[in-house]
Amino acid sequence: MDDAEENKPHDLRDRLKAFAQPFVDSLDSKLRDQVDARVDQRVDATLAARLAVIERAVADLDRSLKELEDRLR
Protein backbone atom coordinates (compact mmCIF):
# COMPACT_ATOMS: atom_id res chain seq x y z
CA MET A 1 0.00 0.00 0.00
CA ASP A 2 1.26 3.44 -0.77
CA ASP A 3 0.71 6.58 1.32
CA ALA A 4 -2.21 7.81 -0.80
CA GLU A 5 -4.22 4.63 -0.18
CA GLU A 6 -3.48 4.71 3.55
CA ASN A 7 -4.70 8.31 3.86
CA LYS A 8 -7.95 7.79 1.94
CA PRO A 9 -10.01 6.27 4.79
CA HIS A 10 -8.71 8.89 7.20
CA ASP A 11 -9.40 11.70 4.71
CA LEU A 12 -12.89 10.38 3.99
CA ARG A 13 -13.62 10.15 7.72
CA ASP A 14 -12.48 13.75 8.22
CA ARG A 15 -14.65 14.95 5.34
CA LEU A 16 -17.66 13.10 6.70
CA LYS A 17 -17.10 14.59 10.16
CA ALA A 18 -16.77 18.07 8.66
CA PHE A 19 -19.98 17.58 6.66
CA ALA A 20 -21.98 16.17 9.57
CA GLN A 21 -20.70 18.51 12.29
CA PRO A 22 -23.19 21.37 11.64
CA PHE A 23 -26.09 18.90 11.86
CA VAL A 24 -24.72 17.40 15.06
CA ASP A 25 -24.19 20.85 16.56
CA SER A 26 -27.72 21.93 15.63
CA LEU A 27 -29.24 18.78 17.09
CA ASP A 28 -27.15 19.15 20.24
CA SER A 29 -28.30 22.73 20.66
CA LYS A 30 -31.98 21.83 20.18
CA LEU A 31 -31.75 18.95 22.65
CA ARG A 32 -29.97 21.14 25.19
CA ASP A 33 -32.72 23.78 24.87
CA GLN A 34 -35.43 21.14 25.37
CA VAL A 35 -33.68 19.72 28.42
CA ASP A 36 -33.17 23.22 29.84
CA ALA A 37 -36.85 24.03 29.34
CA ARG A 38 -37.96 20.82 31.04
CA VAL A 39 -35.61 21.38 33.95
CA ASP A 40 -36.88 24.95 34.30
CA GLN A 41 -40.48 23.69 34.32
CA ARG A 42 -39.70 21.12 37.01
CA VAL A 43 -37.85 23.66 39.12
CA ASP A 44 -40.73 26.13 38.80
CA ALA A 45 -43.26 23.46 39.78
CA THR A 46 -41.18 22.35 42.76
CA LEU A 47 -40.68 25.92 43.95
CA ALA A 48 -44.38 26.69 43.55
CA ALA A 49 -45.32 23.63 45.60
CA ARG A 50 -42.85 24.48 48.36
CA LEU A 51 -43.90 28.12 48.36
CA ALA A 52 -47.53 27.04 48.77
CA VAL A 53 -46.55 24.99 51.84
CA ILE A 54 -44.68 27.96 53.30
CA GLU A 55 -47.60 30.30 52.60
CA ARG A 56 -49.99 27.91 54.39
CA ALA A 57 -47.62 27.70 57.36
CA VAL A 58 -47.38 31.51 57.54
CA ALA A 59 -51.18 31.78 57.37
CA ASP A 60 -51.51 29.22 60.19
CA LEU A 61 -49.02 31.15 62.29
CA ASP A 62 -50.84 34.40 61.59
CA ARG A 63 -54.16 32.87 62.73
CA SER A 64 -52.54 31.48 65.86
CA LEU A 65 -51.02 34.86 66.71
CA LYS A 66 -54.37 36.59 66.22
CA GLU A 67 -56.04 34.04 68.52
CA LEU A 68 -53.39 34.62 71.18
CA GLU A 69 -53.76 38.39 70.86
CA ASP A 70 -57.54 38.06 71.24
CA ARG A 71 -57.10 35.95 74.39
CA LEU A 72 -54.74 38.49 75.93
CA ARG A 73 -57.15 41.41 75.38
Buried (B, 14 or more C-beta within 10 A) or exposed (E): EEEEEEEEEEEEEEEEEEEEEEEEEEEEEEEEEEEEEEEEEEEEEEEEEEEEEEEEEEEEEEEEEEEEEEEEE
